[in-house]
Amino acid sequence: MRNGQDHVSQPADWLIPGILVNGLDDGPVEIVEVSHVGAGAFIKVRDDLGRSRTQMLDADQLAALTPVTAGAPTLDADIDEFRLAIEAIRLTHAHSLNPLLAVSSSNVEPLPHQVQAVYDHLLKSHPQRFLLADDPGAGKTVMAGLFLKEAMSRGWVKRCLIVVPGSLAEQWQDELSEKFGLRFEVFESSLVPDHGVEDPLRAYPFLIIRLDQFSRNQKLMDLIDASTYDLAIVDEAHKLTARTWGSKVVKSKRFEFGELLRNRCPSLLLMTATPHNGKEADFQEFMSLLRNAGTEAFVADATEAGLMRRLVKEQLVHLDGRPLFPERRAKTVAYRLSPLEVDLYEDVSEYVREEMNKVSADDAKRTVGFALLVLQRRLASSPEAILRSLSRRHDRLQSEANRVRAADSQLSTMLAASLGLQRADVDDLSPADAESYEDEGAAVATAARTIEELEVEIAILERLVTKATAVRAAQVDAKWEALAGLLLSDQMYDEDGARRKIIIFTEHRDTLDYLEGRLFDLLPRGTEIQVIHGAVSRADRRIAQIRFTSEASSSILLATDAAGEGVNLQVAHLMVNYDIPWNPNRLEQRFGRIHRIGQRHICHLWSLVAVDTREGDVLQTLFEKLEVQRQALGDQVFDVLGQVLTDSSLSTLLERALDGANQAEIAQALDRVSDDLASAVKERAAAVSTLTEEELAVLRQEMELARAASFQPDVVKDFTLTALARFRGDIAQAGSTWQVRHVPQNVRGTADSGVLPRYDRLIFGRGDDAASFVTPEMMSPGHPLLAALVAAVDTSFGDRLRQGVLLEDDRTDQNYTLLTVLAPATSNRPGELITRKINDTGEIEDANPALFTDLSPATRASRDDDIAAVSQSIEEVTLGEGLVAVARVLGTADADVAQSWRNARASLRTKMTGRTVVPAIDGQGWDFMVADDQVHFHAAVPTGVTLPRRRSESQAANNVPDAYVVHVVE
C-alpha cells in the first residue's frame, strides 16, 4: 500500500490512485480508482487487509478526506520485493510506457491501416462514437480487438458488449481469445437467472450477443436496457437500417436496438464495409446512431466530423508500401443447354410465369413470387436441385390437397403472414437460415385459392417432375461439363504439377450434394473434398477449414454461402461461382473469402452462365460490361457493384427478363449500370480517408518503436514466473507452451475475477498456431491471470516502492535520485507514469522505470545524507503528482569511465547528423532510434568497455534483433 503526498486545497488535484487517505469510517485506505462525477466522485478503495469496495462520495464527503502524510523513504526495502513491485507498476501502466501497447502484446501482426484506425482515430477521444467503414477484408476484427485492449489498459472500458450476426458469434469469441487473450461469453438464454435480478447481465462483463436474437425479443432488449456496458461494438452495422420515405422514417427492429445501444453505452463502435446504400437520407439516419438522442442528426461530412474512417482496398499497403491486396480477375464461362435441358427450362419457366401472374395482392405476390423464383434459380443450378425442389413441392401440395379433402376444410396457404418474412428480408438472414427458409418457401407457397386450382397445379408439377427425372437419368448436364473442363485444365495445376486449391460456391444444398458425388468420380484418387453448408456445425466447419488450409490433398472446398460469411480462405486464390446469386453483395462476399489480407496471388473467379436463357443472357451481358469497366477503372468496380446494382434492382431486372420484357429496355438498364459503375468509382475515391506516404513512414517508426519497447516476451515472462513462485503457484514449461497447474487462491481473489484455477496452454510471445485445434493464450497486459498477479504483488509489496532502495550506476560518477510519479488522469487521458532522474545540482532528466531494474543494489547501507537528498527531490519534483517509487543511485564509475560513456553517446549522435534521429531516455534500452528507409536502434559503447548489457538493453535487442545496432566508439 502506498502513502500519499502533502495535502493541497482541492481534492480533485490530489485524489489519485496510489495514495492513502483518512476520512472514511474504517481508517486509512488506499485509493485504487477515481471517477469524478460533477462535484462528487465514485472511488474504489482498498484497506490494509487487501479488501476492496466502491462508493459514491458527494462534495462534502470529498472535502472531508485528507491524505496520510508520507513518511520519509528509508531506502532499505528488500531489493527482490522492490523489483517485483516496480514491474507490477510498469505492467499496470504499460500503455504510458509503450505507445502501441496492444500491438506489441497481442498475437497478431497488425498492418499500418489497422494501427492508424486505432491510434489516430479511435483512441483520440473518450468516450468514443465512431464508424469504421474500411473495405471488406481489411481486418476490422483486429482493429476492434486492438482498440478494446488499449481502452481496457487505460481503464476506460471495464465492460464491453459485442453485437454480431448470429453466424459470427463464435468466430468473434475465438479471435478475441486467440489473438488478444480476451475472454468473452457468447450469450445463451441459460445465462439469465429465472428469479428477479436487478441487472442479470452484471456477471458477464465481456459478452457477445446475436443481433437478431436480441432485436426481435423485447425481454432480451430489456436486459440491455437494465445493464451497464462502457462500450458496444456492432459488426455488420449496416444491418441497423432505417428507411426514409419523404418525411417518414421507417425504423427496423435492428435500428431500434441500435438506438438502445446508443442510449445505454457511453462508447459505441459501428463497423461495416457498406455504410451507404445509395440514399443520403438513409445514411443520415444511420449516422444518428453516433449522436446523442435528441441532437441534430445531419452530418455533412462524417470523415471531417471525426465520426468515420473509410479506407478502400487500393489504399491498403504493407509497412514497406507494397499493395496489400493482389489483382482480381473475373471471367464468365458460358455454356449452352442440351435440347433436353432446354425443354425442361422452358416448361419450368412457363410454370413460374403463369403462377406469378395469378397473384395480385402485394403481400401474396411477394411471398409466392419469391418461392417461385427460388424454383427458377434452382432450375439454373443443377438437374438434381430442380428435381428435388419440384418433387418436394409436388409432395407438400399433394399433402395439403389430401388434408383439405379429408377434413372438408378451407385451403390453407403459407403466404406472407404464415411465413413471417417478405422476400426483402431474406438476405438479412444468416446463410444457413436462408437455406432453410428457401427450402420451406419453395415447397409450400402457392397462388391456389381453391382445391380445384391446387389440383391443376399438382398435375402440372407431376409433368415437370417426370421431365426433370428424365433429364437426370440421361446424365445430361452442360453446366457440369463446363465445370469439369475447367477443373481438368492446366490452370488448376502449379509449376510442380500439384493441384491448386479452389473453392466452388453454389447457392443450394441439393446442388452441393450432387456436385460432391460428381467431383468424387472426376478427380484422381486421394483428392479430398471439404464441404461447408448451413447444416455443418461450427466445430466441423472449423475442421473442414483447417484441413483445406493445411492439407495438400484437400484441394477442393465445396460450399454454399454459409462459407461466404466469416470464413477466411486466402490459402486459395481460385474460385468458381457455380451458381450466380441474385444479391450482388453475396458476389463480393464470396470473392472476399480469398481476396483478403494474407493473399499473395492474383485472384481468379469463374462464373458459369447458361447462354440462350433469359436470366443467363442478362448475367452474361452484365459480367461483360463489368469486365470492360474493370479494364478501364481497375478492381474497384468489384467493390462498388453492390452499391450500383442493389439486390432489388438486380432481382427486378432478372424477373423482367424471365417475364419476357422488352430486350431493348433491359439492354438500356444494363448500360446504365455500366455508366453508374464509373460514377461510383469516382465518388468512392472522393469519399474515403487517406493513408499518405508521410503517415505510413510515421506508422513504420511507431510500430518498430512499439516492438522494441514491448513487454513481450521477457518482462511478462520474468514477472509471471517470479510472482507465481512468490505466491506458491505451480508453473512449468510444456514444449513450446507453459502450463500453470495451480493458481493460488490469494491470487485468484473473488469468484467473479475471471481467473481460472489452472491454465494448460500459455505463451509469452507471438505464436504461430493458426492450424492448431486449441490455440494457446498469450500472457500479456490485460490477461486476467497477469492482472491478478499484478494486483497481488501491489497489495503485498506496493509499499516497498515508497520505502525505496539504494542502487549503483557503473556508467556515471554522479549521484542522483530516481523518482517515479503518477500524473493525474483526465477525462480523455489516463494517468501517466513518469520517471525522472534528479542529480544533486537540481538537473532533471526523463527516464524509463525499467532503470530501477537495470541497476545493481548498492554495496553499502543507506545513510542520512542519502535519505535527505531523496526527501528534497520528492519535495521539489512531485507537486500535483502521486509518488509511486523512489531510489537513491550512487554513481560508482571513475571519472574517466564516466566521461567515456558521455563521449561515446555524443560521438554517435554526431555521426548521425542529417538523419532522422530520435534520442532515447535512460532505461529504454538504446541511445538513438534512427528512422530513415529502415528503422534501427543504435547503442553506443566506449572502446574497451566489457560491462554486460543492462536488462533493458538485452530485452530491446531480443525484441528487434534485426534492427539493434551496437557501436563501439572511441
VOKE-620032 format. One record per residue (C-alpha): x negated, y, z; residue in three letters. Coordinates in pm, whole numbers, plus 32768, in hexadecimal, padded with zeros to 4 digits. Each point is the difference from the previous one (the first is absolute). Layout:
% VOKE-620032
XYZALA
...
END
This chain:
% VOKE-620032
800080008000MET
7F7181537F9DARG
8015814180CAASN
807581527F7EGLY
7F5D814F7FDFGLN
803E814180BFASP
8161808A7FF8HIS
805D810B7F05VAL
813E80CC7FF5SER
80DC7F4C7F03GLN
80417E878024PRO
80107FDF7E84ALA
7E95806D7FEEASP
7F707EF880E7TRP
81027EE88012LEU
7F5B7F0B7F12ILE
7FBF7E888003PRO
7EE77F9080E3GLY
802480EE8126ILE
807A7FBE8165LEU
812080CE8089VAL
80AE8037814CASN
8169806B8022GLY
80BD7EBF7FBFLEU
80917F258113ASP
7EF97EED8001ASP
7EC080CB8025GLY
7EF080327EFCPRO
804F7F627EAFVAL
7F5080027EB3GLU
80A780A77ED6ILE
80107F007EE4VAL
80E080B27F02GLU
80A081587FE5VAL
8112806D7F11SER
807581688033HIS
817480427FCEVAL
80568170801DGLY
7F8F807A8156ALA
7FF47E9B8085GLY
7F4C7EC27FA0ALA
801B7E887FF1PHE
7ED37F7080B7ILE
7F7C7EA08029LYS
7F2F7FD0813AVAL
7F357EE5809AARG
7FC17FD18175ASP
7EC87F7480A7ASP
808E7E9F7FE6LEU
801A801C7E86GLY
817E80197FFDARG
809480E47EF6SER
814780BD7FE5ARG
809881107F24THR
80D38124807AGLN
808681527F91MET
7F8E813480BFLEU
80A981537FE7ASP
7F44814A800CALA
800D8019817DASP
7F817E9D802EGLN
7EE480447F0CLEU
7FA1813C80BCALA
7FE87F348142ALA
7EF37F1E7F71LEU
7E988046805ETHR
7ECA7F557F7CPRO
7F2B7F3980ECVAL
7EBA80BB8025THR
7EE97F3C7F61ALA
7EDC7F9680D3GLY
7EA280367F7CALA
7F727EE27F30PRO
7F0D7F2180BBTHR
7F5C7F6D7EC7LEU
7FEE7EA980A1ASP
81177F407F4DALA
7FBE7E977FA2ASP
7F6B801A7EA2ILE
80B87ECF7F74ASP
815080778082GLU
7FB781617F81PHE
7FAC7F817EA4ARG
81357F257FF3LEU
80D78128806BALA
7F6480EC7F00ILE
80467F027EEDGLU
816A7FEE8078ALA
8016817B7FE3ILE
7F687FF87EA4ARG
80FE7EFB7F91LEU
812080C1809ETHR
7FA081387F3CHIS
7F777F4F7ED0ALA
80CF80E07F1BHIS
7F388134806BSER
7EB27F4E7FCCLEU
80477F5C7EB0ASN
80B480E47F07PRO
80997ED67F4ALEU
80327F118121LEU
810D7F297F62ALA
7F327FD97EC3VAL
7ED87F6E80BBSER
80CB7F3280F8SER
80F27F527F14SER
7FD67EC67F32ASN
802580BD7EB8VAL
7F2280BB7F0DGLU
80DA81327FC0PRO
7FE780C37EBELEU
7FCF81797FDBPRO
816B80537FB8HIS
806E7F398131GLN
7F0C80B580E2VAL
806981507F6EGLN
81717FB9803CALA
7FC87FAC816FVAL
7EF880FC806ATYR
804D81277F1DASP
817B7FE78013HIS
809F7F1C8103LEU
7F1D805C8124LEU
7FFF81767FBELYS
812B804180E0SER
80C87F5C8113HIS
811A7FA58007PRO
7FFB7FAA7E8FGLN
81117FEA7EF7ARG
7F717F8F7EB3PHE
80497F527EB6LEU
7EEB7F237F78LEU
80557FCC7E92ALA
7ECB7F6C7F5AASP
802F7F147ED8ASP
80497E8C8035PRO
7ED07F34805FGLY
7F4D812480A9ALA
80027F518151GLY
810080C680C5LYS
80087EF2810FTHR
7E8D803E803DVAL
803F8176801BMET
811A7FC680F8ALA
7F247F1A80D0GLY
7EDF80F88009LEU
80E9811D805EPHE
80A87F368112LEU
7EB57F8F8093LYS
7F7881648006GLU
8142808B8095ALA
7FF67EF7810FMET
7E94804D8054SER
805E816F802EARG
811F7FA780E8GLY
80FF808A7F0BTRP
80B07EB47FC6VAL
804F7F048110LYS
81377F717F59ARG
80297FC67E8BCYS
81217F847F2DLEU
7FC57F7F7E9FILE
812B7FE07F14VAL
7FD47F207ECFVAL
80CB7F3C7EFEPRO
805F7EB18093GLY
7F127F337F2DSER
7ECF80CC806CLEU
80277FF1817BALA
7F177EDB803EGLU
7F04807F7F01GLN
7FE7814A80BBTRP
7FD97F428145GLN
7EE67F2E7F6FASP
7F4581247F62GLU
800D80DD8135LEU
7F7E7EE280D4SER
7EF47F837F12GLU
7F7E81507F86LYS
803480E3812BPHE
80287F208130GLY
815B8091803DLEU
81037F0F808BARG
816480477F90PHE
813B7F3B804CGLU
80F57FC37EE4VAL
815E8047807FPHE
80EB7EDB802DGLU
8153801080A7SER
7F827F1C8114SER
7F1981168079LEU
812680C98085VAL
807F7F938159PRO
81717FAE8024ASP
802F80D2813AHIS
800981787FF6GLY
7EAE80A97FF8VAL
7FD081767FD7GLU
7EEF7FD67EF7ASP
7FFA7E957F86PRO
7ED880457F18LEU
7F218092810EARG
7F4D7EB28026ALA
7F9680127E91TYR
7F1E81307FD2PRO
7F887F887EAAPHE
81257F7F7F38LEU
80477FAE7E93ILE
816C80097F96ILE
80B07FA97EBAARG
80A7812A7F5CLEU
81477F5F7F9AASP
80227F33813FGLN
8014814780C2PHE
809A80F67F0ASER
81317F207FCCARG
80367FAF8170ASN
807A811580E5GLN
7FA17F44813DLYS
7E9A7FE27F8ALEU
7FFB816F7F9BMET
807380508161ASP
7ECE7F478083LEU
7F2180F27F41ILE
80D081278076ASP
7FC27F918168ALA
7E8D7FC37FD1SER
7ECC80DD800ETHR
7EFB7FD27EF0TYR
7EED80FE7FBCASP
7FD87FA27E92LEU
80D67F587EF7ALA
7F677F837EBBILE
80EE7FAD7EE2VAL
7F807F2C7EDFASP
80B3800B7EAEGLU
80A4813E8080ALA
80A580497EAEHIS
810A7F0A8073LYS
807F811480EALEU
80E080937EF4THR
80F081247FFEALA
80AD80587EB7ARG
8078815C7FA8THR
813780357F2CTRP
802981767FD5GLY
802680898160SER
80497EA98091LYS
7EF27F26809FVAL
80407E8A801DVAL
7F1A7F6B8106LYS
7FB37E8D8003SER
7FF57F428148LYS
7E8A7FEC7FD1ARG
7FE681797FE5PHE
80CF802C813AGLU
7F117F1480B0PHE
7EE280DB7F84GLY
80AC812C809CGLU
80137F428148LEU
7E8A7FBB7FF2LEU
7FBF816F7FB3ARG
80C9806C812EASN
7F717EFE80F2ARG
7E8E7FF07FA1CYS
7F1B81318021PRO
7F217F7E7EE7SER
80807F637EBELEU
7F367F717EE0LEU
80BC7FAA7EC0LEU
7F4D7F2C7EFDMET
80717FC37E9BTHR
7F6780067EA6ALA
8149807D7F69THR
8081812480D1PRO
80AE80AA7EDAHIS
81197F5B7F3BASN
800681167EFEGLY
810880D580B1LYS
7F6E812880BDGLU
8131801E80E1ALA
7FDD7E95806FASP
7E8E803A8046PHE
8050812E80D8GLN
80F27F2E80CDGLU
7EF37EF98027PHE
7F0681078076MET
80F980768107SER
7F9A7ECA80C4LEU
7EBA80B58048LEU
80B281348088ARG
80A780248150ASN
81787FD87FF0ALA
80B281457FB8GLY
7ED480AD7F5FTHR
7FDE80687E95GLU
7FC67EC87F2FALA
7F86809B7EBBPHE
7E8D7FD17FB9VAL
7F8180B77ECCALA
7EB37F467FFDASP
7FDF7EE080F5ALA
7E8A7FE17FC4THR
7FBF8172803CGLU
80DD7FF28135ALA
7F237EF18093GLY
811A7F047FFELEU
7F8B7F167EECMET
7EC87F697F66ARG
80157F557EAEARG
7EDC7F6F7F3ELEU
802D7F3A7EC0VAL
7F377ED07F98LYS
7F2D80C47F0BGLU
7F7980D68120GLN
7F9E7EE080E2LEU
7E907FAC8003VAL
7EF87F4280BFHIS
7F0880BC80DBLEU
7F0D800F7EDCASP
8108809E7F1EGLY
80527ECB7F30ARG
81737FDD7FAAPRO
80B37F2780FBLEU
80F57F667F0BPHE
7FA77F587EB7PRO
80BB802D7EB9GLU
81567F647FC9ARG
80677F667EB4ARG
815E7F887FAFALA
80637F337ED2LYS
814C7F7A7F83THR
800D7E927F99VAL
81237FE97F0CALA
80A77EB47FB6TYR
81277F9C7F28ARG
811C7F22807CLEU
80477EB67F54SER
81547FD17F55PRO
80857F378129LEU
7F93811280EFGLU
809281127F21VAL
814F7F4C7FFFASP
80027FE7817CLEU
7F8C81698022TYR
811B80847F25GLU
810D7F3580B1ASP
7F92805D8161VAL
7FD8816E7F9CSER
815C7FFF7F6BGLU
808B7F698142TYR
7F54810D80CFVAL
808881187F24ARG
81627F757FFEGLU
800F7FD48179GLU
7F6C81578047MET
810080A67F1EASN
811A7F6080CALYS
7FA880C6813AVAL
80708169801ASER
7FEF805D8172ALA
7EB1809D804FASP
7FAD7F308135ASP
80677EBD7F5AALA
7F45805B7EC2LYS
7EC3804180C7ARG
800F7EB580B5THR
807B7F1F7EE9VAL
7F2680B47F05GLY
7ED17FCA80DDPHE
804B7E8B801CALA
802B7FDC7E88LEU
7EC080BE7FB6LEU
7F487F1380E9VAL
80767EED7F14LEU
7F7F80C97ED8GLN
7EA9802880A3ARG
7FF17E8F8053ARG
80597FB27E9ALEU
7EC680BE7F9DALA
7F377F578112SER
80077E8D7FACSER
80E37EE37F8APRO
7FF37F738161GLU
806A814680A4ALA
812C803A7F20ILE
806E7E948016LEU
7FF47FFE817CARG
80AC81528016SER
81177FA37F12LEU
802F7EB380B1SER
801180A28158ARG
80F481057F82ARG
80DB7EF97F5BHIS
80027F288139ASP
804C812080EFARG
811A80897F28LEU
808C7EA17FD2GLN
7FFD7FD58179SER
80BA81498027GLU
81037F937EFEALA
80337EB480B3ASN
802D80B5814CARG
810580EA7F6FVAL
80C57EE07F65ARG
7FF67F30813FALA
806C811B80E5ALA
80E480AB7F07ASP
7F588147806ESER
7F85813D7F5CGLN
7EB580047F49LEU
7EDE806F80DDSER
7EEC80BC7F51THR
7EB3806B808EMET
7FF781657F8ELEU
7F5881308099ALA
80AE7FED8150ALA
7FB07E90803BSER
7EA280117F73LEU
7FB7812C80D9GLY
7F0D809B7F08LEU
800B80C07EBFGLN
7F047FBE7EF3ARG
7F4D81468046ALA
7F9F7F788159ASP
7F607EBD7F8DVAL
7EA7808E7FCCASP
800580798167ASP
80057E948070LEU
7EC77F38803ASER
7FAB7F287ED1PRO
80637EC980C4ALA
8155808E805DASP
803280817E9DALA
7FC77EA07F78GLU
810E7F7480E6SER
80F0811B7FB5TYR
7FDB7FD67E88GLU
80387E89801CASP
8141803580C1GLU
8082811B7F28GLY
7FB97F4E7EB8ALA
80BC7ECF807CALA
814480968081VAL
804C81657F8DALA
810D7FF27EF6THR
80EA80E97F47ALA
811A7F008008ALA
813B807480B4ARG
80E37ED47FC6THR
7FD17E8A8008ILE
803C7FF97E8BGLU
7EEA80FC7FBCGLU
7F1A7F3B80E0LEU
80457EBA7F4AGLU
7FB480A67EB0VAL
7EB28078808AGLU
7FB17EA58089ILE
803E7F687EA9ALA
7F1080F97F61ILE
7EFC7FAB8107LEU
80287E8C7FB6GLU
7FA6803D7E93ARG
7ED980DB8062LEU
7F7E7EFB80F4VAL
80127EFC7EEATHR
7F3580DE7F16LYS
7F018054810DALA
7FD97E8E804FTHR
7FBE7FB97E92ALA
7EF2810F7FEFVAL
7F4F7F73812FARG
801B7E9B7F80ALA
7F6980677EB3ALA
7ECD808680B9GLN
801481387F29VAL
7F73812F80B3ASP
7F52810A7F2EALA
7FAF80CF8133LYS
7F487EE380A8TRP
7F3E7FBD7EC4GLU
7F8D816C7FFDALA
7F887FE28169LEU
7F557EB37FBFALA
7F4780947ED8GLY
7F86811E80D9LEU
7F917F1B811CLEU
7F357F277F11LEU
7F5981267F52SER
7E938062802EASP
8067813080CDGLN
80547F1A8121MET
7E997F89802CTYR
7EC880B68078ASP
7EA37FF07F68GLU
7FB37EBE80BCASP
813A7F517F86GLY
80B48017814FALA
817280517FFBARG
804B8165806BARG
81098039810ALYS
814F807C7F81ILE
814E805C809DILE
81457FAD7F4EILE
813280C28073PHE
81667F947FC9THR
813D8096808EGLU
80B07EB88041HIS
7FC27ED580DFARG
80987F147F00ASP
7F0380717EFCTHR
7EE67FE480FCLEU
80577E938045ASP
80147FC07E8ATYR
7EB180A57FBALEU
7F547F48811BGLU
80587EB47F5DGLY
7F98806C7EA4ARG
7EBA8098807ALEU
7FAA7EBE80B3PHE
80237F467EB4ASP
7F4281097F39LEU
7ECF804680D6LEU
7ED67F198035PRO
80027F148128ARG
7F7880A08139GLY
809B81547FB6THR
80BC80728136GLU
813A80D47FDDILE
805C80DA812AGLN
816A806B8025VAL
80A2812580B6ILE
817680487FFEHIS
8104808680EFGLY
80337EBA80BAALA
7E8D7FCD8049VAL
7FB68041816FSER
7F0A810C806BARG
7F067EF98073ALA
80157F3A7EBBASP
7FEB81427F37ARG
7EBB805780B2ARG
7F767EA57FBCILE
8059801E7E8EALA
7F5E81577FF2GLN
7EC07F8880A9ILE
7FE97ECD7F22ARG
803580CD7EC6PHE
7EFC80F98078THR
7EF37F0F8075SER
80257EB97F3DGLU
7F727FEF7EA0ALA
80F87EEE7FA3SER
812980DE805FSER
800380CC7EC1SER
817880317FD5ILE
80EB80BD80E7LEU
816C7FDB7F9ELEU
80DB80FD80B1ALA
814980B48010THR
800B81698071ASP
7FDC7F858166ALA
7E8B80117FAEALA
802681597F67GLY
802A809B8157GLU
7EF07FFF8106GLY
7F1A7EF87F67VAL
7EA280667F94ASN
7F727F2E7EE6LEU
7EE380C97F6AGLN
7F357EC07FDFVAL
80BC7FE17EB6ALA
800080FF7EE9HIS
80EE7F517F0ELEU
817B8006801CMET
812D7F8F7F35VAL
815F808D8015ASN
80BC7EC67F9CTYR
813D80C48047ASP
801F817A7FDEILE
80AB809C812FPRO
810281067FABTRP
7F7A80D3811EASN
7EC680B67F83PRO
7F7D80258164ASN
7FEB7E858016ARG
7F1A80067ED1LEU
7F1080EA80B2GLU
80257F388141GLN
7F967EC47F4CARG
7EDB80A77F51PHE
7F9F808F8151GLY
7FBF7EA3808CARG
7EC27FEC7F2EILE
7FBB81707FB1HIS
7F99806B815CARG
7ED3804680D9ILE
7EF97EF47FD1GLY
80527FB57E94GLN
7EC07FFF7F2FARG
80827F977EA9HIS
80DE80997EF6ILE
81637F928050CYS
80C77F5B7EE9HIS
81797FD97FFALEU
80C57F397F00TRP
817A80297FECSER
80CB7EF97F45LEU
811980927F2DVAL
80F57F537F15ALA
801E80B97EB6VAL
814D80117F4AASP
80BD80068149THR
80B0813B8070ARG
7F4880348148GLU
7EBC7F747F72GLY
7FF781017EE9ASP
8033811A80FCVAL
7EEA7F8180E1LEU
7F0F7FC57EE0GLN
803581617F7DTHR
7FD7808B815FLEU
7EB67F4A8034PHE
7F7F806D7EACGLU
8047816C8054LYS
7F647FCF8155LEU
7EBF7F7F7F60GLU
7FF381257F0EVAL
801980F18123GLN
7F007F3980C9ARG
7F0480287EEAGLN
804581767FF6ALA
8029804B8172LEU
7F517EE780B6GLY
80717F088107ASP
80D3810680B2GLN
81277FA57F23VAL
80277EC180CEPHE
801B80CE813DASP
811080EC7F82VAL
80D17EFB7F47LEU
80E07FC7812EGLY
803381778026GLN
805C80357E92VAL
80C27EC07FCCLEU
80C87FC2813BTHR
80A77EB88056ASP
815680847F9FSER
7F8F809B7EB7SER
7F4A7EC67F8ALEU
81217F218067SER
80F680E57F50THR
7F2C7FFB7EC6LEU
7FEF7E847FFFLEU
81737FDD804BGLU
805580E67EDDARG
7F247F2D7F1EALA
80B07EC28071LEU
815080A67FC6ASP
7FA280487E96GLY
7FC181768021ALA
7F8980CE7ED8ASN
7E927FAC7FC2GLN
7FAC81657F9FALA
8079807D8154GLU
7F287F0180B2ILE
7ED4805F7F2AALA
8036816E805CGLN
800E7FA48171ALA
7EB77F447FE3LEU
7F6181297F4EASP
806B80DC8123ARG
7F5A7F0B80EFVAL
7EBE801E7F3BSER
800D817C800BASP
805780008172ASP
7ED27F25804ALEU
7F19810E7F7AALA
80AF810D80CCSER
7FFB7F2C813AALA
7E8A7FC27FE1VAL
7FC281787FEALYS
80E580488129GLU
7F567EEE80C6ARG
7EAA809C7FC3ALA
807E8151807CALA
80AE7F7C8138ALA
7EEC7F3780A5VAL
7EFE80558107SER
7E8D80027FB5THR
7EC37F4A805BLEU
7EE880D37F6DTHR
7E957F9E7FD1GLU
7FA280EE8118GLU
81007F6280EAGLU
7F827EA97F9ELEU
7E9B80648058ALA
806F80798158VAL
80C67EC08039LEU
7ED07F327FA1ARG
7F3380B68109GLN
810F7FDC8109GLU
80317E8E7FBEMET
7E8C7FB88011GLU
7FE580CB8140LEU
811F7F398096ALA
7F527EBD7FA1ARG
7EB9806D80A2ALA
80B08079813CALA
80E27ED18019SER
80357F52814CPHE
801F7EBD7F38GLN
7F727F09803APRO
7EED804A80FFASP
809E80F280F9VAL
814C7F488014VAL
7F597EAD8013LYS
7F0880628110ASP
811080A980CDPHE
80F37EDC7FDFTHR
7F017EF98063LEU
7F7D80CD8126THR
815780678082ALA
80947EA37FE9LEU
7ED47F7380B8ALA
8026810E810DARG
816E7FA58038PHE
7FC07E887FEDARG
80A07FC67EAFGLY
7F987EE77F17ASP
7F88804E7E9EILE
7F2F7F2A7F17ALA
7F9E80027E92GLN
80AF7EFE7F26ALA
7F5B7FFC7EABGLY
802F81517F59SER
8109806D80FATHR
801E80288178TRP
80F07F5880F0GLN
8078809C8144VAL
80737ED580C6ARG
806780C48134HIS
8067816B8030VAL
8004804E8177PRO
8145807B8095GLN
7F5C8141807DASN
7FB3804F7E92VAL
81507F947F73ARG
80BF80DF80F1GLY
8179800A7FDDTHR
80CF7F077F3AALA
805781017EF2ASP
7E98806E7FC3SER
7FEC7F327EC1GLY
7EC27F508075VAL
80017E877FCCLEU
7F6C7F0680F8PRO
7F167F817EEFARG
7F8F804E7E9DTYR
7F8D7EEA7F19ASP
7F7280C17ED7ARG
7F5F81558031LEU
7F0180B87F2AILE
7F3F813F804APHE
7FB280687E9AGLY
80B47FF07EB5ARG
80457E9A7F9DGLY
80427F6D7EAAASP
81117F058050ASP
810180577EF8ALA
80327E907FA7ALA
801D7F8F816ASER
814F7F88807EPHE
7FB4809A8155VAL
7F4F814E7FDDTHR
7F3280628133PRO
804F813A80C5GLU
7F06811B7FF9MET
7F9D808C8152MET
7FFA81787FCCSER
8084813C80A9PRO
81777FD3801FGLY
7FF77E868034HIS
80C67FA9813EPRO
7EE87F308099LEU
7EFB810E7FC5LEU
80EB8109808CALA
803B7F298134ALA
7E8B7FCF8036LEU
7FC581767FDDVAL
811180498100ALA
7F777EFC80F2ALA
7E9F808C7FE4VAL
807F8163802FASP
80C37F9D8137THR
7EDD7F3F8098SER
7ED680D27F9APHE
807F814E7F7DGLY
7F8A80BE8134ASP
7E977F927FB7ARG
7FFB80F77EDFLEU
8026813380E0ARG
7F1C7F638102GLN
7EFB800D7EEEGLY
7EB27F5C7FB9VAL
7E9580657FD5LEU
7F6F7FA87EA9LEU
7EB780267F43GLU
7FC2807F7E9DASP
7EB07F927F71ASP
801880E97ED0ARG
7FF7814E80B9THR
7F3A80A58114ASP
812680D68074GLN
81027FA88109ASN
816F80387FB1TYR
81607FB8807ATHR
80E97F2A7F2ELEU
8172804F802CLEU
81387F737F5FTHR
814180C88020VAL
81637FDA7F7DLEU
808C812D7F4BALA
8178802C803CPRO
80F07F757F00ALA
80F080DA7F3CTHR
81477FA87F53SER
7F467FC07EB9ASN
7EB27F868085ARG
7FAA7EF080F9PRO
7F0A8039811AGLY
7E9E800B7F77GLU
7ED37F5F80A6LEU
7ED580EE7FFAILE
7EA07FAE8074THR
7EF9810C803FARG
7E8E800C8054LYS
7FA4812580E4ILE
7E8D80358036ASN
7F7280BC8128ASP
7FE481457F3CTHR
81797FFE7FC3GLY
7FEB7F987E92GLU
812A7F297F9CILE
800D7EFE7EE8GLU
81127F117F92ASP
7FBF7E8D802DALA
80B07EB47FD3ASN
806C7F46813DPRO
7F477ED27F76ALA
7ECA80B38081LEU
80657F908160PHE
7FC67E977F95THR
7ED2804F7F24ASP
7F2B80768123LEU
7F587F29810ASER
8047801E8175PRO
7EFF80D180B9ALA
7EE97F5480BETHR
803180E3812EARG
8129805D80D8ALA
80B881487FDASER
7F91812E80CBARG
80AF8137807DASP
7F7880D07EE0ASP
80947F077F03ASP
8154801D80A5ILE
7FE6817A8014ALA
7FAF801B7E8EALA
81287F257FA5VAL
80EE80C280E2SER
7F95814A7F64GLN
80397F777EA1SER
81597F848060ILE
805D81558089GLU
7F8480B57EC8GLU
807F7F187EEFVAL
81477F548062THR
80EB8129802ALEU
81567FA07F75GLY
7F947E9D7FB8GLU
80107EC080CBGLY
7EB07F728067LEU
7FEB7E947F97VAL
7E967F90802CALA
7EB2808C806DVAL
7E917F9C8000ALA
7EBA80AA804DARG
7EF67FAA7EFEVAL
7E8B80118045LEU
7F1F80437ED6GLY
7EE47F028026THR
7F3C80357EBCALA
7EB880BA8012ASP
7FED814C7F4CALA
7F587F787EC7ASP
80FA7EE47FD2VAL
812680EA8037ALA
7F7680F67F03GLN
7FC77EE87F02SER
81737FA5800FTRP
8063816B7FCAARG
7F0880247EE3ASN
80737EBE7F55ALA
816880727FF7ARG
7FA5815E7F88ALA
7F1A7F757EF3SER
810D7F147F81LEU
80FB811C7FF2ARG
7F0A80CE7F30THR
7FD87EE27F08LYS
817980017FCCMET
8014816C7F98THR
80F480297EE1GLY
80CA7ECB8056ARG
81527FE980ACTHR
7F8A7FC28165VAL
80D77FD18136VAL
7F387FFF8147PRO
80607EFB8101ALA
801C802B8179ILE
7F397F428103ASP
80907EA6803EGLY
809E7FE37EA9GLN
7EF67F117F82GLY
7F5780CB7EEDTRP
7F73815C7FC3ASP
809B806C7EB4PHE
81157F8D7F1AMET
7FAF80527E96VAL
812780097F11ALA
7F8A800F7E98ASP
80787F017F00ASP
7FC97EFD8111GLN
802D80308177VAL
7ED37FA380D6HIS
7FA88021816FPHE
7E9C806C804AHIS
7F437FCA8146ALA
7EAE80A08047ALA
7EF27F4880C5VAL
7EAB809A8050PRO
7ECD7F507F79THR
7F757F0180F2GLY
81387FE780D9VAL
805D7E9A8053THR
812A804380E3LEU
812B7F1B7FC2PRO
813A80897F5EARG
8103808F80E5ARG
81487F46801CARG
80C080FB7F2BSER
7EF17FF17EF4GLU
80127E857FEESER
817C800A7FE6GLN
7FFA81047EE9ALA
7EF57F3D7F42ALA
80D47EC48021ASN
813A80B57F8BASN
7F5F80957EC7VAL
7ECE7F287FB9PRO
7FFE80657E92ASP
800B81758050ALA
7F22801F8135TYR
7EA5808C7FB4VAL
7EE6801E80FFVAL
7EED80FE7FB4HIS
7EAF7FEC80ADVAL
7F95816D8007VAL
7EAD809D8055GLU
END
